[in-house]
């Protein structure tokens, strides 16, 4: 996990935490 330079809060690396399949699944549920 890295920290946001702007907020200083921990942020998840979207490149590894979210896959294209995950994104499509979220879009399908809308």
C-alpha positions in Angstrom: 0.0 0.0 0.0 1.2 3.5 -0.8 0.2 6.8 0.7 -1.5 9.6 -1.2 0.8 12.6 -1.5 -2.2 14.9 -1.3 -4.0 13.5 1.8 -1.3 11.4 3.4 -3.8 8.6 3.8 -3.1 5.1 2.7 -4.3 4.3 -0.8 -4.7 1.0 -2.6 -2.6 0.5 -5.7 -5.4 0.3 -8.3 -3.1 -1.3 -10.8 -3.0 -4.4 -8.7 -6.0 -4.2 -6.4 -8.6 -3.7 -9.2 -8.6 -5.9 -12.3 -10.5 -5.1 -15.5 -12.9 -7.9 -14.6 -13.6 -6.2 -11.3 -14.4 -3.0 -13.0 -16.7 -4.6 -15.5 -18.5 -6.4 -12.7 -19.1 -3.1 -10.9 -20.4 -1.5 -14.1 -22.7 -4.4 -14.7 -24.3 -4.0 -11.3 -25.3 -0.4 -11.9 
